[in-house]
Amino acid sequence: MIAETDVVVIGAGVHGASAAYHLARAGKSVALLERRTIGSGSSGASGGIIRSHYSTRSMIRLAHRAATRWPALAGELGRPVDYVRNGLVVVVDADDASVMEEVVSTQRHIGVDTDTIPPQEISRWIPGFNTTGVALAAYEAQAGYADPYSSAVAFAQRAREL
């Protein structure tokens, strides 16, 4: 019964289901509410990208902390999240090259496995990529993706078990 729970989480997408799981793991009683079905909202339409390539320290730290958990998450939850580590390439033109260098330096300082690369190296990860207008790129090795629907279901089901 909702009146007897510590926390009510509204929305059973990836974020809501994850919140419910982490609260339940911390010993809280949780009610997870969803209008339709688990993962049916924006999570179901998401590309599921998991990356640490952000430009502010707080977002880099938060994303990096989360990104390091994904490789072992299926084991922790006891269900598939369909995680794939495939890396991420971000490109900029000459006007933004110095900003990219600063951002990557900050990311590396925080612990993100990333580096700047010259445009001609992009083909190592994306064969045939047109580098016209590209002055600099960044490659984040630990980036990947997970299936948002599978992930939301895994979080919600494990939260229910707890």
OpenMM code with the backbone's topology and positions (N, CA, C; nanometers):
from openmm import Vec3, app, unit

residues = "MET ILE ALA GLU THR ASP VAL VAL VAL ILE GLY ALA GLY VAL HIS GLY ALA SER ALA ALA TYR HIS LEU ALA ARG ALA GLY LYS SER VAL ALA LEU LEU GLU ARG ARG THR ILE GLY SER GLY SER SER GLY ALA SER GLY GLY ILE ILE ARG SER HIS TYR SER THR ARG SER MET ILE ARG LEU ALA HIS ARG ALA ALA THR ARG TRP PRO ALA LEU ALA GLY GLU LEU GLY ARG PRO VAL ASP TYR VAL ARG ASN GLY LEU VAL VAL VAL VAL ASP ALA ASP ASP ALA SER VAL MET GLU GLU VAL VAL SER THR GLN ARG HIS ILE GLY VAL ASP THR ASP THR ILE PRO PRO GLN GLU ILE SER ARG TRP ILE PRO GLY PHE ASN THR THR GLY VAL ALA LEU ALA ALA TYR GLU ALA GLN ALA GLY TYR ALA ASP PRO TYR SER SER ALA VAL ALA PHE ALA GLN ARG ALA ARG GLU LEU".split()
positions = [
    Vec3(0.0844, -0.1179, 0.0000),
    Vec3(0.0000, 0.0000, 0.0000),
    Vec3(0.0891, 0.1244, 0.0000),
    Vec3(0.0564, 0.2229, -0.0831),
    Vec3(0.1389, 0.3428, -0.0981),
    Vec3(0.1507, 0.4195, 0.0327),
    Vec3(0.0449, 0.4248, 0.1115),
    Vec3(0.0472, 0.5010, 0.2375),
    Vec3(0.1495, 0.4448, 0.3358),
    Vec3(0.1929, 0.3222, 0.3128),
    Vec3(0.2865, 0.2583, 0.4045),
    Vec3(0.4293, 0.2532, 0.3509),
    Vec3(0.4589, 0.3276, 0.2464),
    Vec3(0.5934, 0.3260, 0.1890),
    Vec3(0.6732, 0.4474, 0.2345),
    Vec3(0.8049, 0.4316, 0.2293),
    Vec3(0.8942, 0.5430, 0.2613),
    Vec3(0.9004, 0.6434, 0.1470),
    Vec3(0.8992, 0.5908, 0.0237),
    Vec3(0.9191, 0.6755, -0.0938),
    Vec3(0.8250, 0.6318, -0.2054),
    Vec3(0.7699, 0.7300, -0.2771),
    Vec3(0.6925, 0.7030, -0.3978),
    Vec3(0.7721, 0.7607, -0.5148),
    Vec3(0.8019, 0.6774, -0.6124),
    Vec3(0.8719, 0.7206, -0.7331),
    Vec3(0.7693, 0.7224, -0.8457),
    Vec3(0.7571, 0.8350, -0.9105),
    Vec3(0.6604, 0.8487, -1.0194),
    Vec3(0.7348, 0.8418, -1.1518),
    Vec3(0.7031, 0.7401, -1.2287),
    Vec3(0.7653, 0.7187, -1.3585),
    Vec3(0.8606, 0.6011, -1.3544),
    Vec3(0.8314, 0.4981, -1.4327),
    Vec3(0.9135, 0.3769, -1.4328),
    Vec3(0.9963, 0.3650, -1.5595),
    Vec3(1.0557, 0.4782, -1.5986),
    Vec3(1.1558, 0.4732, -1.7042),
    Vec3(1.2880, 0.4321, -1.6412),
    Vec3(1.3958, 0.4463, -1.7136),
    Vec3(1.5269, 0.4065, -1.6613),
    Vec3(1.5604, 0.4814, -1.5325),
    Vec3(1.5387, 0.6132, -1.5302),
    Vec3(1.5753, 0.6903, -1.4115),
    Vec3(1.4866, 0.6579, -1.2926),
    Vec3(1.3562, 0.6503, -1.3134),
    Vec3(1.2656, 0.6188, -1.2040),
    Vec3(1.2864, 0.4784, -1.1502),
    Vec3(1.3011, 0.3820, -1.2409),
    Vec3(1.3233, 0.2431, -1.1987),
    Vec3(1.4583, 0.2292, -1.1280),
    Vec3(1.5597, 0.3016, -1.1763),
    Vec3(1.6901, 0.3002, -1.1099),
    Vec3(1.6793, 0.3598, -0.9701),
    Vec3(1.6058, 0.4713, -0.9584),
    Vec3(1.5870, 0.5330, -0.8265),
    Vec3(1.5175, 0.4356, -0.7322),
    Vec3(1.4138, 0.3675, -0.7820),
    Vec3(1.3421, 0.2702, -0.6990),
    Vec3(1.4363, 0.1582, -0.6542),
    Vec3(1.5178, 0.1071, -0.7450),
    Vec3(1.6127, 0.0012, -0.7107),
    Vec3(1.7123, 0.0478, -0.6050),
    Vec3(1.7728, 0.1637, -0.6259),
    Vec3(1.8743, 0.2117, -0.5324),
    Vec3(1.8152, 0.2439, -0.3955),
    Vec3(1.6936, 0.2949, -0.3927),
    Vec3(1.6266, 0.3197, -0.2647),
    Vec3(1.5949, 0.1880, -0.1941),
    Vec3(1.5451, 0.0907, -0.2689),
    Vec3(1.5148, -0.0406, -0.2100),
    Vec3(1.6426, -0.1076, -0.1601),
    Vec3(1.7487, -0.0942, -0.2354),
    Vec3(1.8778, -0.1510, -0.1940),
    Vec3(1.9280, -0.0859, -0.0661),
    Vec3(1.8900, 0.0404, -0.0457),
    Vec3(1.9291, 0.1133, 0.0759),
    Vec3(1.8335, 0.0845, 0.1929),
    Vec3(1.7378, -0.0059, 0.1707),
    Vec3(1.6491, -0.0463, 0.2785),
    Vec3(1.5184, 0.0295, 0.2880),
    Vec3(1.4879, 0.1134, 0.1919),
    Vec3(1.3621, 0.1885, 0.1925),
    Vec3(1.2518, 0.1063, 0.1275),
    Vec3(1.1295, 0.1241, 0.1744),
    Vec3(1.0152, 0.0653, 0.1040),
    Vec3(0.9742, 0.1657, -0.0027),
    Vec3(0.9520, 0.1151, -0.1231),
    Vec3(0.9318, 0.2023, -0.2389),
    Vec3(0.8082, 0.1593, -0.3166),
    Vec3(0.7300, 0.2570, -0.3582),
    Vec3(0.6217, 0.2340, -0.4534),
    Vec3(0.6638, 0.3003, -0.5844),
    Vec3(0.6694, 0.2225, -0.6902),
    Vec3(0.7072, 0.2727, -0.8224),
    Vec3(0.5803, 0.2815, -0.9069),
    Vec3(0.5430, 0.4027, -0.9451),
    Vec3(0.4190, 0.4249, -1.0200),
    Vec3(0.4491, 0.4586, -1.1648),
    Vec3(0.3713, 0.3988, -1.2546),
    Vec3(0.3863, 0.4249, -1.3975),
    Vec3(0.2485, 0.4266, -1.4618),
    Vec3(0.2206, 0.5250, -1.5428),
    Vec3(0.0909, 0.5393, -1.6093),
    Vec3(0.0649, 0.4242, -1.7060),
    Vec3(0.1662, 0.3829, -1.7810),
    Vec3(0.1470, 0.2771, -1.8800),
    Vec3(0.2202, 0.1512, -1.8353),
    Vec3(0.3332, 0.1257, -1.8986),
    Vec3(0.4144, 0.0088, -1.8627),
    Vec3(0.5586, 0.0539, -1.8400),
    Vec3(0.6348, -0.0278, -1.7754),
    Vec3(0.7751, 0.0045, -1.7463),
    Vec3(0.8480, 0.0356, -1.8768),
    Vec3(0.9211, 0.1467, -1.8765),
    Vec3(1.0010, 0.1856, -1.9921),
    Vec3(0.9209, 0.2287, -2.1134),
    Vec3(0.7923, 0.2608, -2.0967),
    Vec3(0.7090, 0.2924, -2.2131),
    Vec3(0.7151, 0.4390, -2.2552),
    Vec3(0.7659, 0.5264, -2.1721),
    Vec3(0.7727, 0.6685, -2.2055),
    Vec3(0.8972, 0.7011, -2.2850),
    Vec3(0.9628, 0.8092, -2.2489),
    Vec3(1.0805, 0.8535, -2.3247),
    Vec3(1.1958, 0.7540, -2.3161),
    Vec3(1.2041, 0.6759, -2.2089),
    Vec3(1.3104, 0.5742, -2.2010),
    Vec3(1.2982, 0.4733, -2.3137),
    Vec3(1.1755, 0.4370, -2.3487),
    Vec3(1.1546, 0.3410, -2.4557),
    Vec3(1.1940, 0.3930, -2.5924),
    Vec3(1.2049, 0.5257, -2.6052),
    Vec3(1.2436, 0.5864, -2.7328),
    Vec3(1.3891, 0.6332, -2.7327),
    Vec3(1.4604, 0.6087, -2.6247),
    Vec3(1.5976, 0.6564, -2.6095),
    Vec3(1.6963, 0.5685, -2.6855),
    Vec3(1.8073, 0.6294, -2.7230),
    Vec3(1.9158, 0.5539, -2.7845),
    Vec3(2.0022, 0.4820, -2.6814),
    Vec3(1.9860, 0.5175, -2.5540),
    Vec3(2.0560, 0.4490, -2.4455),
    Vec3(2.2053, 0.4763, -2.4391),
    Vec3(2.2500, 0.5904, -2.4890),
    Vec3(2.3929, 0.6208, -2.4898),
    Vec3(2.4436, 0.6411, -2.3473),
    Vec3(2.5554, 0.5791, -2.3181),
    Vec3(2.6211, 0.5921, -2.1880),
    Vec3(2.7573, 0.6534, -2.2149),
    Vec3(2.7750, 0.7760, -2.1678),
    Vec3(2.8980, 0.8498, -2.1979),
    Vec3(2.9319, 0.9427, -2.0832),
    Vec3(3.0550, 0.9865, -2.0821),
    Vec3(3.1012, 1.0846, -1.9844),
    Vec3(3.1425, 1.2139, -2.0522),
    Vec3(3.1195, 1.2235, -2.1806),
    Vec3(3.1623, 1.3418, -2.2562),
    Vec3(3.0654, 1.4570, -2.2326),
    Vec3(3.0902, 1.5301, -2.1265),
    Vec3(3.0165, 1.6512, -2.0925),
    Vec3(3.1192, 1.7602, -2.0676),
    Vec3(3.0737, 1.8849, -2.0571),
    Vec3(3.1687, 1.9949, -2.0457),
    Vec3(3.1783, 2.0557, -1.9071),
    Vec3(3.0891, 2.0205, -1.8158),
    Vec3(3.0987, 2.0753, -1.6806),
    Vec3(3.1474, 1.9665, -1.5848),
    Vec3(3.2276, 2.0064, -1.4881),
    Vec3(3.2860, 1.9105, -1.3937),
    Vec3(3.1801, 1.8254, -1.3244),
    Vec3(3.0710, 1.8889, -1.2805),
    Vec3(2.9690, 1.8132, -1.2078),
    Vec3(2.9050, 1.7066, -1.2967),
    Vec3(2.8745, 1.7401, -1.4207),
    Vec3(2.8156, 1.6412, -1.5116),
    Vec3(2.9163, 1.5331, -1.5494),
    Vec3(3.0409, 1.5706, -1.5681),
    Vec3(3.1434, 1.4713, -1.6006),
    Vec3(3.1559, 1.3710, -1.4858),
    Vec3(3.1647, 1.4213, -1.3625),
    Vec3(3.1770, 1.3319, -1.2464),
    Vec3(3.0566, 1.2396, -1.2338),
    Vec3(2.9379, 1.2961, -1.2463),
    Vec3(2.8158, 1.2172, -1.2344),
    Vec3(2.8075, 1.1110, -1.3441),
    Vec3(2.8289, 1.1508, -1.4681),
    Vec3(2.8207, 1.0573, -1.5802),
    Vec3(2.9295, 0.9512, -1.5721),
    Vec3(3.0501, 0.9908, -1.5324),
    Vec3(3.1602, 0.8949, -1.5214),
    Vec3(3.1318, 0.7913, -1.4130),
    Vec3(3.0803, 0.8375, -1.3016),
    Vec3(3.0466, 0.7447, -1.1929),
    Vec3(2.9433, 0.6425, -1.2407),
    Vec3(2.8422, 0.6900, -1.3122),
    Vec3(2.7398, 0.5996, -1.3645),
    Vec3(2.7977, 0.5075, -1.4725),
    Vec3(2.8782, 0.5626, -1.5625),
    Vec3(2.9327, 0.4843, -1.6734),
    Vec3(3.0188, 0.3683, -1.6251),
    Vec3(3.0896, 0.3878, -1.5157),
    Vec3(3.1761, 0.2804, -1.4656),
    Vec3(3.0956, 0.1649, -1.4068),
    Vec3(2.9690, 0.1868, -1.3758),
    Vec3(2.8845, 0.0815, -1.3185),
    Vec3(2.8208, -0.0072, -1.4247),
    Vec3(2.8021, 0.0432, -1.5459),
    Vec3(2.7267, -0.0310, -1.6464),
    Vec3(2.7854, -0.1669, -1.6840),
    Vec3(2.9155, -0.1828, -1.6975),
    Vec3(2.9656, -0.3149, -1.7380),
    Vec3(2.9243, -0.4286, -1.6445),
    Vec3(2.9055, -0.4031, -1.5166),
    Vec3(2.8709, -0.5090, -1.4205),
    Vec3(2.7244, -0.5043, -1.3778),
    Vec3(2.6462, -0.4157, -1.4354),
    Vec3(2.5097, -0.3944, -1.3885),
    Vec3(2.4182, -0.5145, -1.4097),
    Vec3(2.4308, -0.5836, -1.5202),
    Vec3(2.3462, -0.7016, -1.5435),
    Vec3(2.3674, -0.8049, -1.4333),
    Vec3(2.4917, -0.8237, -1.3924),
    Vec3(2.5198, -0.9176, -1.2840),
    Vec3(2.4612, -0.8707, -1.1519),
    Vec3(2.4709, -0.7429, -1.1269),
    Vec3(2.4165, -0.6864, -1.0030),
    Vec3(2.2647, -0.6998, -0.9967),
    Vec3(2.1990, -0.6774, -1.1098),
    Vec3(2.0533, -0.6820, -1.1139),
    Vec3(1.9990, -0.8223, -1.1391),
    Vec3(2.0837, -0.9107, -1.1900),
    Vec3(2.0401, -1.0467, -1.2192),
    Vec3(1.9558, -1.0576, -1.3451),
    Vec3(1.9655, -0.9577, -1.4312),
    Vec3(1.8885, -0.9529, -1.5551),
    Vec3(1.9680, -0.8789, -1.6618),
    Vec3(1.9384, -0.9042, -1.7871),
    Vec3(2.0115, -0.8335, -1.8934),
    Vec3(1.9731, -0.6864, -1.9013),
    Vec3(2.0731, -0.6046, -1.9294),
    Vec3(2.0506, -0.4630, -1.9607),
    Vec3(2.0992, -0.4333, -2.1027),
    Vec3(2.1522, -0.5365, -2.1673),
    Vec3(2.1998, -0.5285, -2.3056),
    Vec3(2.3012, -0.4165, -2.3242),
    Vec3(2.4004, -0.4141, -2.2368),
    Vec3(2.5070, -0.3143, -2.2403),
    Vec3(2.6133, -0.3530, -2.3425),
    Vec3(2.6562, -0.2563, -2.4218),
    Vec3(2.7643, -0.2749, -2.5194),
    Vec3(2.8601, -0.1578, -2.5045),
    Vec3(2.9865, -0.1880, -2.4849),
    Vec3(3.0899, -0.0834, -2.4816),
    Vec3(3.1477, -0.0722, -2.6216),
    Vec3(3.1282, 0.0431, -2.6845),
    Vec3(3.1763, 0.0584, -2.8218),
    Vec3(3.2508, 0.1896, -2.8456),
    Vec3(3.2641, 0.2732, -2.7433),
    Vec3(3.3360, 0.3992, -2.7581),
    Vec3(3.2506, 0.5083, -2.8199),
    Vec3(3.3010, 0.6300, -2.8114),
    Vec3(3.2292, 0.7468, -2.8618),
    Vec3(3.3289, 0.8417, -2.9264),
    Vec3(3.2956, 0.8902, -3.0442),
    Vec3(3.3754, 0.9909, -3.1128),
    Vec3(3.2929, 1.1195, -3.1180),
    Vec3(3.3545, 1.2305, -3.0759),
    Vec3(3.2921, 1.3621, -3.0825),
    Vec3(3.3837, 1.4506, -3.1660),
    Vec3(3.3269, 1.5214, -3.2632),
    Vec3(3.4082, 1.6035, -3.3526),
    Vec3(3.3724, 1.7512, -3.3389),
    Vec3(3.4721, 1.8374, -3.3643),
    Vec3(3.4502, 1.9824, -3.3630),
    Vec3(3.5257, 2.0461, -3.4790),
    Vec3(3.4805, 2.1673, -3.5134),
    Vec3(3.5509, 2.2433, -3.6166),
    Vec3(3.6596, 2.3284, -3.5506),
    Vec3(3.7290, 2.4065, -3.6288),
    Vec3(3.8420, 2.4857, -3.5781),
    Vec3(3.7994, 2.5844, -3.4691),
    Vec3(3.6789, 2.6395, -3.4805),
    Vec3(3.6318, 2.7368, -3.3807),
    Vec3(3.6200, 2.6767, -3.2405),
    Vec3(3.5957, 2.5467, -3.2316),
    Vec3(3.5741, 2.4818, -3.1020),
    Vec3(3.6873, 2.3888, -3.0590),
    Vec3(3.7951, 2.3840, -3.1353),
    Vec3(3.9045, 2.2916, -3.1044),
    Vec3(3.9679, 2.3201, -2.9684),
    Vec3(3.9892, 2.4455, -2.9353),
    Vec3(4.0515, 2.4767, -2.8062),
    Vec3(3.9586, 2.4410, -2.6903),
    Vec3(3.8291, 2.4577, -2.7103),
    Vec3(3.7321, 2.4189, -2.6074),
    Vec3(3.7353, 2.2675, -2.5888),
    Vec3(3.7420, 2.1931, -2.6992),
    Vec3(3.7486, 2.0469, -2.6914),
    Vec3(3.8719, 2.0036, -2.6136),
    Vec3(3.9846, 2.0668, -2.6381),
    Vec3(4.1074, 2.0315, -2.5656),
    Vec3(4.0910, 2.0542, -2.4157),
    Vec3(4.0273, 2.1650, -2.3772),
    Vec3(4.0038, 2.1936, -2.2349),
    Vec3(3.9083, 2.0929, -2.1728),
    Vec3(3.8014, 2.0614, -2.2447),
    Vec3(3.7018, 1.9665, -2.1945),
    Vec3(3.7639, 1.8290, -2.1746),
    Vec3(3.8389, 1.7827, -2.2719),
    Vec3(3.9033, 1.6513, -2.2617),
    Vec3(4.0051, 1.6502, -2.1480),
    Vec3(4.0778, 1.7581, -2.1298),
    Vec3(4.1726, 1.7672, -2.0188),
    Vec3(4.0994, 1.7534, -1.8850),
    Vec3(3.9872, 1.8208, -1.8713),
    Vec3(3.9067, 1.8107, -1.7488),
    Vec3(3.8554, 1.6684, -1.7300),
    Vec3(3.8048, 1.6080, -1.8367),
    Vec3(3.7539, 1.4715, -1.8286),
    Vec3(3.8642, 1.3754, -1.7844),
    Vec3(3.9815, 1.3873, -1.8422),
    Vec3(4.0939, 1.2991, -1.8060),
    Vec3(4.1329, 1.3184, -1.6593),
    Vec3(4.1318, 1.4424, -1.6140),
    Vec3(4.1642, 1.4721, -1.4735),
    Vec3(4.0662, 1.4015, -1.3797),
    Vec3(3.9409, 1.3919, -1.4192),
    Vec3(3.8386, 1.3263, -1.3380),
    Vec3(3.8487, 1.1741, -1.3464),
    Vec3(3.9122, 1.1232, -1.4517),
    Vec3(3.9307, 0.9788, -1.4634),
    Vec3(3.8680, 0.9153, -1.5856),
    Vec3(3.8114, 0.9962, -1.6735),
    Vec3(3.7502, 0.9437, -1.7949),
    Vec3(3.8600, 0.8981, -1.8909),
    Vec3(3.8416, 0.7806, -1.9509),
    Vec3(3.9358, 0.7265, -2.0481),
    Vec3(3.9064, 0.7899, -2.1834),
    Vec3(3.9636, 0.9070, -2.2068),
    Vec3(3.9373, 0.9822, -2.3291),
    Vec3(4.0627, 1.0565, -2.3721),
    Vec3(4.0666, 1.0944, -2.4978),
    Vec3(4.1791, 1.1723, -2.5488),
    Vec3(4.1357, 1.2414, -2.6772),
    Vec3(4.2093, 1.3460, -2.7126),
    Vec3(4.1854, 1.4101, -2.8413),
    Vec3(4.2586, 1.3304, -2.9473),
    Vec3(4.2010, 1.3316, -3.0667),
    Vec3(4.2625, 1.2605, -3.1792),
    Vec3(4.2514, 1.3487, -3.3031),
    Vec3(4.3475, 1.3381, -3.3932),
    Vec3(4.3367, 1.4133, -3.5182),
    Vec3(4.2280, 1.3518, -3.6070),
    Vec3(4.1693, 1.4304, -3.6941),
    Vec3(4.0586, 1.3814, -3.7778),
    Vec3(4.0894, 1.2530, -3.8551),
    Vec3(4.2124, 1.2391, -3.9032),
    Vec3(4.2444, 1.1199, -3.9832),
    Vec3(4.2370, 0.9902, -3.9028),
    Vec3(4.2392, 0.9976, -3.7693),
    Vec3(4.2290, 0.8760, -3.6873),
    Vec3(4.0852, 0.8304, -3.6633),
    Vec3(3.9891, 0.9126, -3.6977),
    Vec3(3.8482, 0.8762, -3.6768),
    Vec3(3.8145, 0.7463, -3.7497),
    Vec3(3.8759, 0.7237, -3.8645),
    Vec3(3.8455, 0.6041, -3.9435),
    Vec3(3.8795, 0.4739, -3.8703),
    Vec3(3.9594, 0.4796, -3.7636),
    Vec3(3.9853, 0.3585, -3.6827),
    Vec3(3.8551, 0.3053, -3.6237),
    Vec3(3.7635, 0.3953, -3.5913),
    Vec3(3.6375, 0.3562, -3.5277),
    Vec3(3.5182, 0.3700, -3.6217),
    Vec3(3.5280, 0.4642, -3.7171),
    Vec3(3.4171, 0.4869, -3.8103),
    Vec3(3.4752, 0.4895, -3.9520),
    Vec3(3.4899, 0.3738, -4.0136),
    Vec3(3.5472, 0.3695, -4.1483),
    Vec3(3.4666, 0.4540, -4.2464),
    Vec3(3.5383, 0.5306, -4.3284),
    Vec3(3.4750, 0.6117, -4.4311),
    Vec3(3.4153, 0.7424, -4.3815),
    Vec3(3.4394, 0.7784, -4.2563),
    Vec3(3.3845, 0.9020, -4.2006),
    Vec3(3.4397, 1.0222, -4.2767),
    Vec3(3.3533, 1.1121, -4.3181),
    Vec3(3.3929, 1.2319, -4.3916),
    Vec3(3.4431, 1.3365, -4.2914),
    Vec3(3.5698, 1.3667, -4.2945),
    Vec3(3.6294, 1.4595, -4.1982),
    Vec3(3.6369, 1.6033, -4.2486),
    Vec3(3.5685, 1.6334, -4.3567),
    Vec3(3.5677, 1.7705, -4.4083),
    Vec3(3.5160, 1.8656, -4.3002),
    Vec3(3.5942, 1.9678, -4.2698),
    Vec3(3.5548, 2.0668, -4.1704),
    Vec3(3.5852, 2.0279, -4.0268),
    Vec3(3.6355, 1.9065, -4.0071),
    Vec3(3.6683, 1.8603, -3.8714),
    Vec3(3.8119, 1.9002, -3.8394),
    Vec3(3.8302, 1.9719, -3.7308),
    Vec3(3.9640, 2.0139, -3.6899),
    Vec3(4.0212, 1.9223, -3.5824),
    Vec3(3.9332, 1.8677, -3.4977),
    Vec3(3.9779, 1.7863, -3.3848),
    Vec3(3.8636, 1.6951, -3.3431),
    Vec3(3.8999, 1.5814, -3.2880),
    Vec3(3.7993, 1.4884, -3.2374),
    Vec3(3.8422, 1.4409, -3.0994),
    Vec3(3.7483, 1.3861, -3.0276),
    Vec3(3.7771, 1.3212, -2.8995),
    Vec3(3.7223, 1.1801, -2.9080),
    Vec3(3.7963, 1.0867, -2.8509),
    Vec3(3.7498, 0.9484, -2.8440),
    Vec3(3.7413, 0.9088, -2.6977),
    Vec3(3.6231, 0.8652, -2.6555),
    Vec3(3.6014, 0.8169, -2.5189),
    Vec3(3.5854, 0.6657, -2.5250),
    Vec3(3.6867, 0.5937, -2.4790),
    Vec3(3.6900, 0.4485, -2.4923),
    Vec3(3.5823, 0.3769, -2.4112),
    Vec3(3.5465, 0.4279, -2.2949),
    Vec3(3.4538, 0.3544, -2.2087),
    Vec3(3.3066, 0.3791, -2.2417),
    Vec3(3.2781, 0.4638, -2.3368),
    Vec3(3.1386, 0.4921, -2.3718),
    Vec3(3.0737, 0.3705, -2.4369),
    Vec3(2.9429, 0.3687, -2.4331),
    Vec3(2.8693, 0.2591, -2.4937),
    Vec3(2.7207, 0.2894, -2.4950),
    Vec3(2.6427, 0.1839, -2.4924),
    Vec3(2.4976, 0.1993, -2.4875),
    Vec3(2.4371, 0.0767, -2.4206),
    Vec3(2.3165, 0.0931, -2.3722),
    Vec3(2.2398, -0.0168, -2.3151),
    Vec3(2.0967, -0.0017, -2.3634),
    Vec3(2.0250, -0.1105, -2.3660),
    Vec3(1.8858, -0.1048, -2.4073),
    Vec3(1.8028, -0.0420, -2.2949),
    Vec3(1.7414, 0.0738, -2.3190),
    Vec3(1.6681, 0.1424, -2.2130),
    Vec3(1.5506, 0.0617, -2.1580),
    Vec3(1.4789, -0.0085, -2.2452),
    Vec3(1.3653, -0.0882, -2.1987),
    Vec3(1.4127, -0.2020, -2.1086),
    Vec3(1.5112, -0.2792, -2.1555),
    Vec3(1.5652, -0.3897, -2.0741),
    Vec3(1.6190, -0.3389, -1.9412),
    Vec3(1.6857, -0.2237, -1.9457),
    Vec3(1.7437, -0.1667, -1.8245),
    Vec3(1.6359, -0.1248, -1.7255),
    Vec3(1.5312, -0.0575, -1.7741),
    Vec3(1.4219, -0.0149, -1.6860),
    Vec3(1.3541, -0.1361, -1.6233),
    Vec3(1.3292, -0.2386, -1.7022),
    Vec3(1.2664, -0.3605, -1.6501),
    Vec3(1.3559, -0.4268, -1.5464),
    Vec3(1.4856, -0.4346, -1.5744),
    Vec3(1.5789, -0.4975, -1.4800),
    Vec3(1.5827, -0.4222, -1.3473),
    Vec3(1.5908, -0.2899, -1.3528),
    Vec3(1.5900, -0.2097, -1.2303),
    Vec3(1.4598, -0.2296, -1.1527),
    Vec3(1.3467, -0.2226, -1.2224),
    Vec3(1.2168, -0.2325, -1.1559),
    Vec3(1.1959, -0.3704, -1.0946),
    Vec3(1.2321, -0.4755, -1.1671),
    Vec3(1.2125, -0.6103, -1.1144),
    Vec3(1.3019, -0.6365, -0.9930),
    Vec3(1.4245, -0.5878, -0.9986),
    Vec3(1.5143, -0.6068, -0.8830),
    Vec3(1.4651, -0.5248, -0.7643),
    Vec3(1.4129, -0.4052, -0.7891),
    Vec3(1.3563, -0.3236, -0.6813),
    Vec3(1.2399, -0.3973, -0.6168),
    Vec3(1.1554, -0.4582, -0.6969),
    Vec3(1.0405, -0.5347, -0.6446),
    Vec3(1.0886, -0.6501, -0.5561),
    Vec3(1.1913, -0.7201, -0.6017),
    Vec3(1.2445, -0.8323, -0.5222),
    Vec3(1.2981, -0.7850, -0.3869),
    Vec3(1.3619, -0.6683, -0.3866),
    Vec3(1.4180, -0.6174, -0.2619),
    Vec3(1.3095, -0.5660, -0.1684),
] * unit.nanometer
topology = app.Topology()
chain = topology.addChain("A")
for resn in residues:
    res = topology.addResidue(resn, chain)
    for name in ("N", "CA", "C"):
        topology.addAtom(name, app.Element.getBySymbol(name[0]), res)
